């Protein structure tokens, strides 16, 4: 019951009744729209240079993961685990550099490190990498931030180290700037006005 209620709150009535056999309507507001390819964030470019095997085109691109109860529990458990066990610290304070994307293996990390760890854990749990997208946003105060966007058949869900609750992207307070390409983990794409759509829904 908790699973059903959570999904209803996330995706809304328009998404709940769609039969599993039907194709996902990626033009629905629950899915963030993208434009052309854009520049890769500097921190992720360095990450890819050091780990090229993690930044390759996907051999099998899955458009969206079917959000079963088990898959929902994957998201909840993994999101909570890293939010509870990793101590937030800036790259400048911990590594003495402005930007450094890496796995928080020592128990400390910046927002992008949380997102990287959650992405890796979900891949290990059987999620297709093409549905787990590192995403750069802007906070209301103008600061940059990174989250993990998870593309499911109920919409694009956000795993965020600043928020324990998993929300649909339109329900978050951010302006969406760019994310990883679903086709290639080493490439990034722009959003189609990642602020106006969110505001229009409120």
Secondary structure as GFF3:
##gff-version 3
##sequence-region A 1 202
A	DSSP	alpha_helix	2	11	.	.	.	ID=ss1
A	DSSP	alpha_helix	13	16	.	.	.	ID=ss2
A	DSSP	beta_strand	34	38	.	.	.	ID=ss3
A	DSSP	alpha_helix	42	50	.	.	.	ID=ss4
A	DSSP	three_ten_helix	52	54	.	.	.	ID=ss5
A	DSSP	alpha_helix	69	85	.	.	.	ID=ss6
A	DSSP	beta_strand	87	88	.	.	.	ID=ss7
A	DSSP	alpha_helix	91	95	.	.	.	ID=ss8
A	DSSP	beta_strand	108	109	.	.	.	ID=ss9
A	DSSP	alpha_helix	111	124	.	.	.	ID=ss10
A	DSSP	three_ten_helix	129	131	.	.	.	ID=ss11
A	DSSP	beta_strand	132	138	.	.	.	ID=ss12
A	DSSP	beta_strand	144	152	.	.	.	ID=ss13
A	DSSP	beta_strand	155	160	.	.	.	ID=ss14
A	DSSP	beta_strand	163	168	.	.	.	ID=ss15
A	DSSP	three_ten_helix	169	171	.	.	.	ID=ss16
A	DSSP	beta_strand	175	180	.	.	.	ID=ss17
A	DSSP	beta_strand	188	194	.	.	.	ID=ss18
A	DSSP	alpha_helix	196	201	.	.	.	ID=ss19
###
